[in-house]
């Protein structure tokens, strides 16, 4: 098996990957592996691998090792001088060492926007810190307000990209009128302004394992009111656990369709902690 991975890694060399440029970023998709029309949309569980192992025993490792082999190939390709970027749909424990993942094919509905937040938090707690969801939903066509809200929410998650199925309508931000374009542009600009902050948090994730985004209860473990909150989260660390008291800290309160973003209440643990709050407009934190 290691020889197979070594062969796969060599396929990314400049000599073997004809037409590729020195700057190469790879997306490992459909690598569960996806088998349309098959049982459970993947390889049959009784398919036999090397040394007689059945697929039921190796399924979760398939995407993991493809991700690893791709990263190793890109490192070798650059002579070890560049850190590769490899996005993978399939992953397993330890995949955080190799690159980003996303939550898979989602749908352009408000419900999928809502569940993207606890999904990202769950992955982060499991150690897979570089994660996110397809902005706007992969399947179906988002209404303009949903697309705006999704950009605003996803811009404050670790992995941020717009993506959609080929069968969907075009959804570039400039196709929905000047107002929509302006709001989405603002969210993207905010993302760029916070890149040094994100970079710092990812360095901490790499060196000590703390994910960039985390549920409120991670920072405030004595506040029982935070234990069931899965639609709000922290970016950064509470002041008592930070290396430097002046490090930035954000509490994110995602907007939803049933209430205006500027009216979303922010749960602030009752310990007198000063936090930054994100919504459409700045709001004053208040307990709930």
C-alpha positions in Angstrom: 0.0 0.0 0.0 2.8 2.4 0.8 4.3 1.7 -2.7 0.9 2.7 -4.2 0.9 6.0 -2.3 4.4 6.7 -3.4 3.4 6.1 -7.0 0.4 8.4 -6.6 2.6 11.1 -5.0 5.0 11.0 -7.9 2.2 11.7 -10.3 2.2 15.3 -9.0 5.8 16.0 -10.1 6.4 18.6 -12.7 7.8 15.9 -15.0 4.7 13.7 -14.7 1.9 16.3 -14.3 2.1 17.7 -17.8 0.9 21.3 -18.3 0.9 22.1 -14.5 2.6 25.2 -13.2 4.8 25.6 -10.1 1.8 27.0 -8.3 -0.5 24.0 -7.9 -3.4 23.6 -5.5 -5.3 20.4 -5.4 -8.9 19.4 -4.6 -9.5 15.7 -3.7 -13.2 15.2 -4.5 -15.4 12.1 -4.5 -12.8 10.3 -2.5 -14.9 8.3 -0.1 -14.7 6.8 -2.8 -18.0 7.9 -4.4 -19.6 5.2 -6.5 -22.9 6.3 -8.0 -25.5 3.6 -8.3 -23.6 1.4 -5.8 -24.8 0.5 -2.3 -24.7 3.5 0.0 -23.2 5.5 -2.9 -19.7 4.1 -2.3 -17.6 1.0 -2.8 -19.3 -2.3 -1.7 -18.3 -3.2 1.9 -17.2 -6.6 0.8 -14.9 -5.3 -1.9 -11.4 -6.9 -1.2 -8.3 -4.7 -0.9 -4.7 -5.7 -0.7 -3.9 -8.6 1.7 -7.5 -9.6 1.8 -8.9 -6.6 3.8 -12.5 -5.8 3.1 -13.6 -2.3 2.3 -15.8 -2.2 5.4 -12.6 -2.2 7.5 -10.8 0.5 5.4 -13.5 2.8 4.1 -12.5 5.8 6.4 -8.8 5.4 5.5 -9.3 5.6 1.8 -9.7 9.4 1.6 -7.3 9.9 4.4 -4.4 8.2 2.5 -5.3 9.9 -0.8 -5.1 13.3 1.1 -1.8 12.3 2.6 -0.3 11.1 -0.7 -1.4 14.3 -2.5 0.3 16.5 0.2 3.4 14.4 0.1 3.6 14.7 -3.7 3.3 18.5 -3.6 5.9 18.8 -0.9 8.3 16.7 -3.0 7.4 18.6 -6.1 8.6 21.9 -4.5 11.6 20.4 -2.9 10.1 21.0 0.4 10.1 24.8 -0.1 6.3 25.3 -0.2 3.4 24.4 2.1 0.8 22.7 -0.1 -2.9 23.5 -0.1 -5.0 20.3 -0.6 -8.8 20.3 -0.1 -10.4 17.0 0.6 -14.1 15.9 0.8 -13.3 12.6 2.6 -11.2 12.7 5.8 -10.5 10.8 9.0 -8.8 11.3 12.4 -5.5 12.9 11.6 -6.5 14.5 8.3 -6.0 17.9 10.0 -2.3 17.5 9.3 -2.8 17.6 5.6 -5.2 20.4 4.8 -8.7 21.7 4.5 -12.0 19.8 4.4 -15.6 20.8 3.8 -19.0 19.5 4.9 -19.9 17.9 1.6 -22.8 18.5 -0.8 -25.3 20.8 0.9 -28.6 22.5 -0.2 -29.4 26.1 -0.8 -31.9 26.4 2.1 -31.9 28.3 5.4 -31.9 25.0 7.3 -28.6 24.0 5.7 -27.1 27.4 6.6 -28.2 26.9 10.2 -26.7 23.4 10.5 -23.4 24.4 8.9 -22.5 26.1 12.1 -22.8 23.1 14.5 -21.1 21.0 11.8 -18.1 23.3 11.7 -18.0 23.4 15.5 -18.1 19.6 15.8 -15.3 19.2 13.3 -13.3 21.8 15.1 -13.7 20.0 18.4 -12.6 16.7 16.7 -9.4 18.4 15.7 -10.2 19.1 12.1 -9.8 22.8 12.4 -9.6 23.9 8.7 -13.3 23.3 7.8 -16.3 25.0 6.2 -19.4 24.6 4.1 -20.2 25.5 0.5 -21.4 29.1 0.5 -24.9 29.4 -0.9 -25.4 25.6 -1.0 -24.2 23.2 -3.6 -27.6 22.0 -4.8 -30.5 24.3 -5.8 -30.5 28.1 -6.2 -30.3 30.4 -3.2 -32.5 33.5 -3.0 -30.5 36.7 -2.7 -31.0 37.2 1.0 -29.9 33.6 1.8 -26.8 34.1 -0.4 -26.0 37.3 1.5 -26.5 35.7 4.9 -24.4 32.7 3.9 -21.5 34.9 2.8 -21.7 36.9 6.0 -21.7 33.7 8.1 -19.1 31.7 6.2 -16.6 34.7 6.1 -16.3 34.1 9.8 -15.6 30.3 9.5 -12.2 28.7 8.9 -12.6 27.6 5.3 -14.5 30.0 3.1 -15.5 29.5 -0.5 -18.4 29.8 -2.8 -19.3 26.6 -4.7 -22.3 25.1 -6.6 -23.3 22.2 -8.8 -23.0 22.7 -12.6 -26.8 22.5 -12.9 -27.5 25.5 -10.7 -27.9 29.1 -11.9 -25.0 31.4 -11.9 -24.6 33.1 -8.5 -21.7 35.5 -8.7 -22.2 38.3 -6.1 -22.5 40.9 -8.9 -25.5 39.2 -10.5 -28.1 40.1 -7.9 -28.1 43.9 -8.0 -25.9 46.6 -6.4 -27.3 46.3 -2.9 -26.5 42.5 -2.7 -23.1 43.0 -4.3 -22.2 45.7 -1.8 -23.1 43.6 1.2 -21.3 40.6 0.0 -18.3 42.7 -0.9 -18.3 44.0 2.7 -18.3 40.5 4.1 -15.4 39.5 1.9 -13.4 42.6 2.7 -13.9 41.9 6.4 -12.5 38.4 5.8 -9.4 39.9 4.3 -9.0 42.4 7.1 -9.1 39.5 9.6 -6.6 37.3 7.7 -3.7 38.1 10.1 -6.0 37.1 13.0 -6.9 33.9 11.3 -3.3 33.1 10.5 -2.4 33.6 14.2 -5.2 31.3 15.3 -4.2 28.6 12.8 -0.6 28.7 14.0 -2.0 28.1 17.5 -4.1 25.2 16.2 -1.0 23.8 14.7 1.2 24.1 17.8 -1.2 23.4 20.6 -4.4 21.9 19.1 -6.9 24.7 19.9 -9.2 25.2 16.9 -9.7 28.8 15.7 -13.5 28.5 16.2 -15.0 26.9 19.3 -18.3 26.6 21.1 -18.9 29.1 23.9 -18.6 26.3 26.6 -15.0 25.7 25.6 -14.1 29.2 26.8 -16.6 29.3 29.6 -16.9 25.8 31.0 -18.5 26.8 34.3 -21.4 28.6 32.5 -24.0 25.9 32.2 -26.1 28.2 30.0 -23.6 27.8 27.2 -23.7 24.0 27.1 -26.6 23.7 24.6 -25.7 26.7 22.4 -24.6 25.5 19.0 -25.4 28.5 16.8 -23.0 31.0 18.3 -19.3 30.6 18.8 -16.0 32.2 19.6 -13.2 33.1 17.3 -10.1 33.4 19.5 -9.8 32.9 23.2 -11.2 34.4 26.3 -8.9 36.9 27.9 -7.9 34.7 31.0 -6.5 32.0 28.7 -4.9 34.2 26.1 -1.2 34.7 25.8 -1.6 38.4 25.5 -4.4 40.4 27.0 -4.7 42.6 24.0 -5.3 39.7 21.5 -8.5 40.1 19.6 -11.6 38.1 20.5 -14.9 37.8 18.6 -18.2 36.2 19.5 -20.1 35.4 16.4 -23.9 35.6 16.4 -25.0 34.3 13.0 -28.1 35.8 11.4 -31.2 33.8 10.6 -34.2 34.4 8.3 -36.7 35.0 11.1 -35.0 37.9 12.7 -32.8 40.9 11.6 -29.1 40.3 12.1 -28.7 43.4 14.2 -31.3 42.1 16.6 -29.6 38.7 17.3 -29.0 38.5 21.0 -25.5 37.5 22.1 -25.0 35.2 25.1 -22.3 36.8 27.2 -21.2 34.7 30.2 -21.7 36.5 33.4 -18.1 37.0 34.3 -17.6 40.5 33.1 -15.7 39.5 30.0 -15.5 42.1 27.3 -16.1 40.6 23.9 -16.4 41.8 20.3 -19.7 40.9 18.7 -20.3 40.4 15.0 -23.7 40.9 13.3 -24.8 43.0 10.4 -24.3 46.0 12.5 -22.3 46.4 15.8 -24.5 45.6 18.8 -24.0 45.7 22.5 -23.6 42.2 24.0 -26.4 41.3 26.4 -27.1 38.2 28.4 -30.0 35.8 27.5 
